Amino acid sequence: MQHTLKTATSTIEGVGLHTGATVALRILPAVPDTGIRFVRTDLRVVDSYVPAIYDAVDTSASRLCTMLRNATGVTVQTPEHLMAALAGCGIDNALIEINGPEVPLMDGSSKLFAEAILQAGRKIQPGSRAAIRILKPVQVVDGDKKAEFIPTERPLLEIDFSIEFPGLGSQRRQFVLDEPETFTSEIAPARTFTLRSIAEAMKARGAVKGGSLENALVLNDEDGTPYQGQFMNGWQDEPVRHKILDAVGDLALAGMPIYGRLVTERGGHALTNTLLRALFDRPDAFSIVRDIAGIPISGVEKRLAGAEAH
């Protein structure tokens, strides 16, 4: 079954990490098969809609974040934490009204977005839910970075993510995207992170204008400990949890759930998008199934969807 929101969220307002601009957005329900679409309410142009889909990613601008661009050049920057919240909460269709060029960073995680979505509530919609089932391994490599899709038995997205940074060392975590409660408790609160030396260098050249210790986890280069503050909920592996959060958001740009296993070493936004493009270039490596494991919708689910649609 597909899902949207029962009602629009309240207005969410914050500062963009890269632009430093204050931006407000709302997440609204959308009809079945809409997918996730942004609309720039601040622009007076013919086409202000920006689809949240993998081939709308501007690959020249997606190293430190993801940037979506429509056919007429309208952009939405840094959507990955919001996309992760939508995917983690099981939302298939939504319209996001945003009055600026960048999704606000909030506290650097998906937590506040997920809370707003769950407060608005999920609504079952008529029509089956399409998903991508991985049939054959697909791998991309960029130097010492690697990402791969592997087939699995379960109709779920499994993630095995490894990172390595100076001072912080190596971290690895596995995660299964199943129930919203699992995502909101284990992944959504994990904040974006960087090393202190990198943060200071970027600030010095005028980048990350909206970055601060309130919306990012800044780590000391020497030992990987927080420069100020602490790890969320005592999670020493908060950085790799955040990398999983980013992966959930970037993979949501496939336009439908993925049933398979993502294994990533030292990956990030650009590599995940490269992997998605490689997958869609290999039609022999995946199939499109309807509902869980391709099982038809039951009569009970049909009646429930019909009742909630009115």
C-alpha positions as CSV (number, residue, x, y, z in Angstrom):
1,M,0.0,0.0,0.0
2,Q,1.1,3.6,-0.6
3,H,1.1,6.2,2.1
4,T,0.9,10.0,2.4
5,L,0.3,12.3,5.3
6,K,-3.1,12.7,6.9
7,T,-2.7,16.4,7.1
8,A,-0.1,19.0,6.3
9,T,2.7,19.5,8.8
10,S,3.0,22.8,10.7
11,T,5.6,25.2,9.2
12,I,9.2,24.1,9.8
13,E,11.7,26.9,9.8
14,G,15.5,27.0,10.1
15,V,18.8,28.0,8.5
16,G,20.4,26.3,5.4
17,L,23.8,24.9,6.1
18,H,25.4,26.1,2.9
19,T,23.5,29.3,2.1
20,G,22.9,30.5,5.6
21,A,19.5,31.6,4.5
22,T,16.4,31.3,6.8
23,V,13.9,29.0,5.0
24,A,10.4,27.7,5.9
25,L,8.7,24.7,4.5
26,R,5.6,22.6,4.9
27,I,5.0,19.0,4.0
28,L,1.6,18.4,2.4
29,P,-0.4,15.2,1.5
30,A,-0.3,14.2,-2.2
31,V,-2.3,11.8,-4.4
32,P,-1.1,8.2,-5.1
33,D,1.9,7.9,-7.5
34,T,3.0,11.5,-7.0
35,G,6.2,10.6,-5.3
36,I,8.0,13.3,-3.4
37,R,8.0,16.8,-5.1
38,F,9.3,20.2,-3.9
39,V,7.7,23.4,-5.0
40,R,9.7,26.7,-4.6
41,T,7.0,29.1,-3.4
42,D,9.4,32.1,-3.5
43,L,9.9,31.9,-7.3
44,R,7.6,33.4,-9.9
45,V,8.5,31.0,-12.7
46,V,6.5,28.7,-14.9
47,D,8.0,25.5,-13.5
48,S,8.8,25.8,-9.8
49,Y,8.4,22.1,-9.1
50,V,11.5,20.0,-8.4
51,P,11.1,16.2,-8.4
52,A,13.0,14.3,-5.7
53,I,14.4,11.8,-8.1
54,Y,18.0,10.5,-8.7
55,D,18.4,11.8,-12.2
56,A,17.4,15.3,-11.0
57,V,20.6,15.4,-8.9
58,D,23.2,17.9,-10.1
59,T,26.3,15.7,-10.0
60,S,28.6,18.6,-10.3
61,A,27.3,20.0,-7.0
62,S,26.7,16.9,-4.8
63,R,29.9,16.3,-3.0
64,L,29.1,17.7,0.4
65,C,25.4,17.6,-0.1
66,T,22.7,16.7,-2.6
67,M,21.4,19.4,-5.0
68,L,18.2,18.8,-7.1
69,R,17.6,20.7,-10.3
70,N,14.6,20.6,-12.6
71,A,14.7,21.0,-16.4
72,T,14.4,24.8,-16.2
73,G,17.2,25.2,-13.6
74,V,15.2,25.6,-10.4
75,T,17.1,24.0,-7.5
76,V,16.6,22.7,-4.0
77,Q,19.7,22.0,-2.0
78,T,20.4,19.7,0.9
79,P,17.2,17.7,0.8
80,E,18.8,14.4,2.1
81,H,17.8,14.7,5.8
82,L,14.2,15.5,5.0
83,M,14.1,12.7,2.4
84,A,15.5,10.3,5.0
85,A,12.7,11.3,7.4
86,L,10.0,10.7,4.7
87,A,11.5,7.3,3.7
88,G,12.1,6.3,7.3
89,C,8.5,7.2,8.2
90,G,7.1,5.3,5.2
91,I,5.8,8.2,3.2
92,D,5.5,7.6,-0.5
93,N,3.7,10.7,-1.7
94,A,4.1,14.3,-0.5
95,L,4.4,17.8,-1.8
96,I,6.9,20.0,0.0
97,E,6.3,23.8,-0.2
98,I,9.6,25.6,0.5
99,N,10.3,29.3,0.3
100,G,14.0,29.2,-0.4
101,P,16.8,27.4,-2.1
102,E,17.9,25.0,0.7
103,V,16.2,22.7,3.1
104,P,16.9,24.0,6.6
105,L,19.5,22.0,8.6
106,M,17.6,22.2,11.9
107,D,19.7,20.3,14.5
108,G,21.7,18.5,11.8
109,S,19.6,15.4,11.9
110,S,16.3,14.1,10.7
111,K,14.7,14.1,14.1
112,L,12.6,17.2,13.8
113,F,11.4,16.4,10.3
114,A,10.4,12.9,11.4
115,E,8.6,14.2,14.5
116,A,6.6,16.6,12.3
117,I,5.7,13.8,9.8
118,L,4.5,11.5,12.6
119,Q,2.6,14.2,14.3
120,A,0.7,14.9,11.0
121,G,0.1,11.1,10.8
122,R,0.3,8.6,8.0
123,K,-2.6,7.8,5.7
124,I,-3.0,4.6,3.6
125,Q,-3.8,5.2,0.0
126,P,-5.4,3.0,-2.7
127,G,-3.1,1.5,-5.2
128,S,-0.2,-0.9,-4.8
129,R,3.2,0.3,-3.8
130,A,6.0,-0.3,-6.3
131,A,9.5,-1.3,-5.1
132,I,12.9,-2.1,-6.7
133,R,14.1,-5.6,-5.9
134,I,17.8,-6.1,-6.4
135,L,18.5,-9.2,-8.5
136,K,22.2,-9.0,-9.2
137,P,25.2,-7.2,-7.5
138,V,26.0,-3.7,-8.8
139,Q,29.1,-2.0,-7.6
140,V,30.8,1.4,-8.1
141,V,34.3,2.3,-6.9
142,D,36.0,5.8,-6.6
143,G,39.5,5.4,-5.3
144,D,39.3,3.9,-1.8
145,K,35.5,4.5,-1.7
146,K,33.1,1.7,-2.7
147,A,29.4,1.1,-2.7
148,E,27.5,-2.0,-3.8
149,F,23.9,-3.3,-4.0
150,I,23.5,-7.0,-3.2
151,P,20.3,-9.1,-3.5
152,T,18.7,-10.3,-0.3
153,E,15.8,-12.5,0.6
154,R,13.8,-10.0,2.7
155,P,11.7,-7.3,1.1
156,L,13.5,-4.6,3.0
157,L,16.4,-2.2,2.7
158,E,19.5,-3.4,4.6
159,I,22.5,-1.1,5.0
160,D,26.0,-2.0,6.0
161,F,28.1,1.2,6.3
162,S,31.8,1.7,7.1
163,I,33.6,5.0,7.6
164,E,37.2,6.0,8.4
165,F,38.3,9.5,9.4
166,P,41.5,10.9,11.0
167,G,41.2,11.0,14.7
168,L,37.8,9.3,14.7
169,G,39.2,6.1,13.2
170,S,36.9,3.4,11.8
171,Q,33.2,2.9,12.5
172,R,30.8,0.3,11.1
173,R,27.1,-0.2,11.6
174,Q,24.4,-2.3,10.0
175,F,20.7,-1.1,9.9
176,V,17.5,-2.5,8.5
177,L,14.8,0.0,7.4
178,D,11.6,-1.6,8.6
179,E,9.3,0.2,11.0
180,P,9.3,4.0,11.5
181,E,9.9,3.5,15.2
182,T,13.3,1.8,14.4
183,F,14.4,4.7,12.2
184,T,13.3,7.4,14.6
185,S,15.0,5.8,17.6
186,E,18.2,4.5,16.0
187,I,19.0,6.8,13.1
188,A,17.0,10.0,12.9
189,P,18.6,11.8,15.8
190,A,22.2,11.3,14.5
191,R,23.7,14.7,13.6
192,T,25.8,15.7,10.6
193,F,29.5,15.8,11.6
194,T,32.9,17.1,10.5
195,L,36.4,17.5,11.8
196,R,37.3,20.7,13.6
197,S,40.1,21.5,11.1
198,I,37.7,21.1,8.1
199,A,35.0,23.2,9.8
200,E,37.4,26.0,10.5
201,A,38.8,26.0,7.0
202,M,35.4,26.0,5.4
203,K,34.2,28.9,7.6
204,A,37.4,30.8,6.8
205,R,36.6,30.7,3.1
206,G,32.9,31.6,3.6
207,A,31.4,28.2,3.1
208,V,28.8,26.4,5.3
209,K,27.4,29.8,6.2
210,G,24.7,28.3,8.4
211,G,26.9,25.8,10.2
212,S,27.3,26.0,13.9
213,L,27.9,23.9,17.0
214,E,24.1,23.9,17.5
215,N,23.4,22.0,14.2
216,A,26.5,19.9,13.7
217,L,28.8,17.5,15.6
218,V,32.3,19.0,15.3
219,L,35.0,16.5,16.2
220,N,38.6,17.1,17.4
221,D,41.1,15.9,14.8
222,E,43.3,14.2,17.4
223,D,41.0,11.8,19.1
224,G,37.6,12.1,17.4
225,T,35.8,13.4,20.5
226,P,33.2,16.2,20.2
227,Y,34.8,19.7,20.2
228,Q,31.9,20.9,22.3
229,G,28.8,19.1,23.4
230,Q,28.5,15.3,23.3
231,F,27.5,12.4,21.2
232,M,23.7,12.1,20.9
233,N,22.3,9.7,23.5
234,G,25.9,8.6,24.3
235,W,26.3,7.1,20.8
236,Q,30.0,6.8,20.2
237,D,29.1,5.7,16.6
238,E,26.9,8.7,16.0
239,P,29.0,9.6,12.8
240,V,28.3,6.3,11.1
241,R,24.7,6.4,12.1
242,H,24.5,9.8,10.4
243,K,26.1,8.3,7.3
244,I,23.3,5.7,7.3
245,L,20.8,8.5,7.6
246,D,22.3,10.2,4.5
247,A,22.2,7.0,2.6
248,V,18.5,6.4,3.4
249,G,17.8,9.9,2.1
250,D,19.9,9.6,-1.0
251,L,18.4,6.2,-1.8
252,A,14.9,7.6,-1.5
253,L,15.7,9.4,-4.7
254,A,15.2,6.1,-6.5
255,G,11.5,7.1,-6.4
256,M,10.4,3.9,-4.7
257,P,11.7,1.7,-1.9
258,I,14.7,-0.6,-2.6
259,Y,14.6,-4.2,-1.5
260,G,18.2,-5.3,-1.2
261,R,21.5,-4.6,0.7
262,L,23.7,-1.6,0.4
263,V,27.3,-2.1,1.4
264,T,29.4,1.1,1.5
265,E,32.9,1.8,2.5
266,R,33.9,5.5,2.9
267,G,30.9,6.5,0.8
268,G,28.9,9.7,0.7
269,H,26.2,11.6,-1.3
270,A,28.0,11.5,-4.7
271,L,28.9,7.8,-4.5
272,T,25.4,6.8,-3.5
273,N,23.9,8.7,-6.5
274,T,26.5,7.1,-8.8
275,L,25.4,3.7,-7.5
276,L,21.8,4.5,-8.2
277,R,22.6,5.6,-11.7
278,A,24.7,2.4,-12.3
279,L,21.7,0.3,-11.1
280,F,19.3,1.9,-13.5
281,D,21.8,1.4,-16.3
282,R,21.6,-2.3,-15.5
283,P,18.0,-3.4,-16.2
284,D,19.1,-7.0,-15.7
285,A,20.1,-6.2,-12.1
286,F,16.7,-5.3,-10.7
287,S,13.0,-5.7,-11.2
288,I,10.0,-3.6,-10.2
289,V,7.6,-5.5,-7.8
290,R,4.3,-4.4,-6.4
291,D,3.7,-4.4,-2.7
292,I,5.8,-6.6,-0.4
293,A,7.4,-9.4,-2.4
294,G,5.0,-8.7,-5.3
295,I,2.0,-10.1,-3.4
296,P,-1.3,-8.6,-4.5
297,I,-3.2,-6.4,-2.2
298,S,-5.6,-8.3,0.0
299,G,-9.3,-7.6,0.1
300,V,-9.0,-6.3,3.7
301,E,-6.3,-3.8,2.7
302,K,-8.4,-2.7,-0.3
303,R,-11.4,-1.9,1.9
304,L,-9.2,-0.1,4.4
305,A,-7.5,2.0,1.7
306,G,-10.9,2.8,0.2
307,A,-12.3,3.9,3.6
308,E,-9.3,6.1,4.4
309,A,-9.2,7.7,0.9
310,H,-12.5,9.5,1.6
